[in-house]
Structures are given as C-alpha cells and as structure tokens.
C-alpha cells in the first residue's frame, strides 16, 4: 500500500464558487446547514461573493467547511490518510480529519480565530520570491519587529511585522519579487500576541482527543498524535511561523510516497513539488475530482 499524506490549504485565492457543486450531496448539504447555524451566515452564498470571500472573517470558516466536507467524502469512498498536515488555517482541517476534535467544535474555533485575525491591525506581510536565504535570515535577525512568518519553499517565503520593519527587509534583501500582501495584520508574528491570548480562552474549552493518524503541525513539523502536544502546538500557531518547507521535507522521511491536497487551488502541491522530488501529487478541489 502506498503511504499517503493529506494536506489542507489555508488560502482562498482560488476559492470563488467553491463548494457549490457539493450542495447536491445530502451529507454535504447537512454540513452547510450546520455551519450556517453556527456562523449565522451561509457558506455557499459567501463562496459566490468575491468581495466578502476575500475577507479573513469569511474566508477561514468557508475553507474549513468546504475542505472538511471534501475530506469526509473522500473517506466515504474508502480512502484514509496515513499522515495529515495543513497550512495555517488548514491545520484545523487536518486535526478534524485526524479525529482530534468534533466538527462543530473545530468550526467554532475557526470562527473565533477569523474574528480575531480580521480585527488585527497595524501590521504588514510581504511575500518574497527567489531570494538569498542566508542574506534574508541575517537581515531579519538584525531587524526588530519582523519575522519569517511562512517558510513555504526554498524559493518562497512570507515575512511579517511592523510596516517599517517589513519595508526594511524588502529593501535590503535581493529578491526576484517582493510583494506586499493584502492582509489586515501581521499574522504569524509576535504582533498577534493579544489575539493569541484571547484565542487561548476558547481553545481551552475544546476537548482534544488522541489523533487517529500523525499530524505535522505548522510550528513543529514532527509527527504527533498526543492530544496535549497537538493542542499546545495549535496554541502557538497564531504567533508562530508556518514551517511548510520543513513539512514538505519531512514527508518522504516518514515514508510518504503520495500527497493529496484537499481544497481549492493547488498551492500546497506546487510548494511541495518545488521542495521535495519523487512524490505522487494529487488534488481534490471539488466534487468531480473526488477519488474513486
């Protein structure tokens, strides 16, 4: 049997219209109704509204609902992952799929996370492509109030911090491209400390179970199944770096031969392809791509 990892994206740039093809499936329709009762708004309607879907407040819960439904439908067809991981928000779907918390509890966590991140202000994030990593690490170490927020692949990272600090790094590090991101705050940095403390209050009310399959966490890409460890890692995620490059490198060392990305777009399979060779990569972006 081929050892398979399932990975879940946390970005929604290709998400317009996502999930609408799932409304004909009874179990999916039921989940959409449950989500509306928890959120107070319709995921399927938001997914057809580009302006609202681009807002953190709506993006994160919508991705959680659609990706978890696609994962459930994949399981219903007899498939199971041997390992799971998710990028930023995607870690919540990975934990749900691994049986760490109940679906509605996960959605309530995501709802609160989205509210806190949406209300964050005063920070900046920027993506950098094809840069000198050694130079980047040196400049970051010498510049207060900026961190490596997303270490996505050898050639792509996101930095996060105060606008001044981020601009300093962008001006001092040679890169093929450096693009400011349209976000409300400096996510995955120490500037999210206040939000992280508030989030901790709701996180402590959710019961975590031992994972049924190992989970690679963003802040610690070492497989774990222990509920206490997974909760502790998740509590660090809002202020910690997303170590996706290391997750990609960890997959083959854990015997993984095939990676299935479940969710809109193909961001994660693209990043993995640029980091780790010789893995079979598949995408399940919608109902028509569900594995038989």
C-alpha positions in Angstrom: 0.0 0.0 0.0 1.2 3.5 -0.9 1.7 5.6 2.2 -0.4 8.8 1.7 -0.4 12.2 3.3 -3.4 14.5 3.1 -2.7 18.3 3.1 -5.1 21.2 3.5 -4.5 24.7 2.2 -5.3 27.8 4.3 -5.6 30.3 1.5 -8.7 31.1 -0.5 -7.4 33.0 -3.5 -8.9 30.5 -6.0 -11.9 29.8 -3.8 -14.7 31.8 -5.6 -17.6 29.4 -6.2 -16.0 26.6 -4.2 -18.4 24.2 -2.6 -21.4 25.0 -4.8 -21.1 21.6 -6.5 -21.3 19.9 -3.1 -24.9 21.1 -2.4 -26.4 18.2 -4.4 -24.8 15.7 -1.9 -27.1 15.1 1.1 -24.4 14.8 3.7 -22.6 17.9 2.5 -25.9 19.9 2.4 -26.4 18.9 6.0 -23.0 20.2 7.0 -23.7 23.5 5.2 -26.9 23.9 7.2 -25.0 23.1 10.5 -22.4 25.6 9.5 -25.0 28.3 8.9 -26.5 27.7 12.4 -23.0 28.2 14.0 -21.8 31.1 11.9 -25.0 33.0 11.3 -24.4 33.2 7.6 -24.4 30.9 4.6 -21.1 29.5 3.4 -22.5 28.6 0.0 -23.7 32.1 -0.5 -20.5 33.7 0.7 -18.5 31.5 -1.7 -20.2 33.2 -4.6 -19.5 36.7 -3.3 -15.9 37.6 -4.2 -15.7 40.8 -2.1 -16.8 39.0 1.1 -14.9 35.8 0.4 -11.7 37.8 0.3 -12.2 38.9 3.9 -10.5 36.8 6.6 -13.7 36.8 8.6 -15.4 34.8 5.9 -12.5 33.0 4.1 -11.4 30.9 7.1 -14.7 29.4 8.1 -15.6 28.8 4.4 -12.4 26.9 3.7 -12.9 24.9 6.9 -16.4 23.8 5.9 -15.6 23.0 2.2 -12.3 21.3 2.8 -13.7 19.2 5.7 -16.7 18.1 3.5 -14.3 17.1 0.7 -12.2 15.1 3.2 -15.3 13.4 4.6 -16.5 12.4 1.1 -13.0 11.1 0.3 -13.2 8.9 3.4 -16.7 7.7 2.5 -15.1 6.4 -0.7 -12.8 4.2 1.3 -9.7 6.3 1.4 -7.7 7.1 4.6 -4.6 9.2 5.1 -1.5 7.9 6.9 -0.4 11.4 7.8 -2.1 14.8 7.8 -0.9 18.5 7.7 -2.4 21.8 6.9 -1.0 25.3 6.0 -2.0 27.9 8.7 -5.8 27.6 8.8 -5.5 24.2 7.0 -4.1 22.7 10.3 -7.6 22.9 11.7 -9.0 20.7 9.0 -6.0 18.3 9.4 -6.8 18.0 13.1 -10.5 17.4 12.4 -9.7 14.7 9.9 -7.4 13.0 12.4 -10.3 12.9 14.9 -8.7 15.3 17.3 -11.9 17.4 17.8 -15.5 17.2 16.8 -16.5 19.0 13.5 -18.6 21.8 15.1 -16.1 22.4 17.8 -13.5 22.9 15.1 -15.7 25.3 13.2 -16.3 27.4 16.4 -12.5 27.6 16.9 -12.1 28.7 13.3 -14.9 31.3 13.6 -13.2 32.9 16.7 -9.8 32.7 15.0 -11.1 34.5 11.9 -12.8 37.2 14.1 -9.6 37.9 16.0 -7.4 37.9 12.9 -9.9 40.1 11.0 -9.8 42.7 13.8 -6.0 42.7 13.9 -4.5 46.0 12.7 -1.2 47.8 12.3 0.9 45.1 10.8 2.1 44.1 7.4 3.1 41.0 5.5 5.0 40.6 2.2 5.8 37.6 0.0 9.3 37.2 -1.3 10.3 35.0 -4.2 13.8 33.8 -5.4 15.9 35.4 -2.8 19.2 34.8 -1.0 18.1 32.8 2.1 21.3 33.4 4.1 21.0 37.2 3.4 17.3 37.1 4.4 18.0 35.3 7.7 20.8 37.8 8.5 18.7 40.9 7.8 15.7 39.5 9.8 18.0 38.8 12.7 19.2 42.3 12.7 15.8 44.0 12.2 13.5 44.2 15.3 9.7 43.6 14.8 9.9 41.4 11.7 9.8 37.6 11.4 9.8 34.8 8.8 6.0 34.1 9.0 5.6 31.5 6.3 8.6 29.4 5.2 6.8 28.0 2.2 9.5 26.6 -0.1 13.2 27.1 -0.8 12.3 30.0 -3.2 9.2 31.5 -1.5 8.6 33.0 2.0 6.3 35.5 3.7 7.7 38.0 6.2 5.5 39.6 8.8 5.9 42.5 11.2 5.5 46.3 11.6 5.3 48.1 8.2 8.7 49.8 8.8 10.4 46.6 9.6 8.9 44.7 6.7 9.9 47.5 4.3 13.4 47.5 5.7 13.8 43.8 4.9 12.3 44.2 1.4 14.7 47.0 0.6 17.8 45.2 2.0 17.3 41.6 0.6 17.8 40.9 -3.1 14.8 39.1 -4.4 13.3 38.5 -7.9 9.9 39.6 -6.5 8.8 41.2 -3.2 5.0 41.7 -2.9 3.1 43.3 0.0 0.1 41.1 0.9 -3.5 42.4 1.3 -4.0 41.4 4.9 -5.2 43.3 7.9 -2.4 42.4 10.3 1.0 40.8 10.9 -0.2 37.2 11.1 2.1 34.5 12.4 4.2 37.1 14.3 4.6 38.4 17.9 2.3 41.3 16.9 -0.6 38.7 17.2 0.1 38.2 20.9 -3.0 39.9 22.2 -5.3 38.0 19.8 -3.5 34.7 20.7 -4.2 35.2 24.4 -7.9 35.8 23.6 -8.0 32.8 21.4 -6.4 30.7 24.1 -9.6 31.2 26.2 -11.8 29.4 23.7 -9.1 26.8 22.8 -9.1 25.7 26.4 -12.8 25.0 26.3 -12.4 22.4 23.5 -11.6 18.8 24.3 -8.8 17.3 22.2 -8.6 13.5 21.6 -5.6 11.5 20.6 -5.2 11.7 16.8 -6.0 8.6 14.7 -3.1 9.4 12.3 0.0 11.5 13.0 -0.3 15.3 12.5 2.6 17.5 11.3 2.0 20.9 12.9 3.0 24.3 11.5 5.1 25.3 14.4 6.7 21.8 14.9 6.8 19.6 11.8 7.4 16.4 13.8 4.6 13.8 13.6 2.5 13.7 16.8 -0.7 12.0 17.9 -0.8 13.1 21.6 -3.8 15.4 22.3 -1.9 17.6 24.7 1.0 18.1 22.3 -1.3 18.9 19.4 -3.2 21.4 21.4 -0.1 23.1 22.7 1.3 23.4 19.1 -2.0 24.8 17.9 -2.0 27.4 20.7 1.4 28.6 19.4 0.3 28.8 15.7 -1.2 32.3 15.6 2.2 33.9 16.7 4.5 31.1 15.3 5.9 30.5 11.9 4.3 28.2 9.3 7.2 25.8 8.6 5.8 24.4 5.4 9.2 23.9 3.7 10.2 21.6 6.6 6.8 19.8 6.4 7.5 19.1 2.7 10.9 17.7 3.5 9.5 15.6 6.4 7.0 13.8 4.2 9.4 11.3 2.4 11.4 10.8 5.6 8.2 9.4 7.2 7.7 7.0 4.3 5.1 9.1 2.4 5.0 8.4 -1.3 1.8 10.2 -2.3 0.4 13.6 -1.3 -3.3 14.5 -1.8 -4.1 18.2 -1.4 -7.8 18.7 -0.5 -9.2 22.1 -1.1 -9.3 24.9 -3.7 -6.3 25.6 -5.9 -3.0 23.7 -5.9 -0.8 25.9 -3.8 0.5 23.2 -1.5 1.2 20.6 -4.2 3.1 23.4 -6.0 5.2 24.2 -3.0 5.9 20.5 -2.2 6.9 19.9 -5.8 9.5 22.7 -5.6 10.8 21.3 -2.3 10.7 17.5 -2.5 11.2 15.3 -5.5 9.6 12.0 -6.4 6.3 12.3 -4.7 3.0 11.5 -6.4 0.9 14.6 -6.1 -2.9 14.7 -6.4 -5.5 17.4 -6.0 -9.2 17.2 -4.8 -10.5 20.7 -5.4 -14.2 19.9 -6.0 -16.7 17.0 -6.2 -15.7 15.9 -9.7 -12.1 15.3 -8.5 -13.1 13.0 -5.6 -11.1 9.8 -5.7 -13.0 6.7 -6.7 
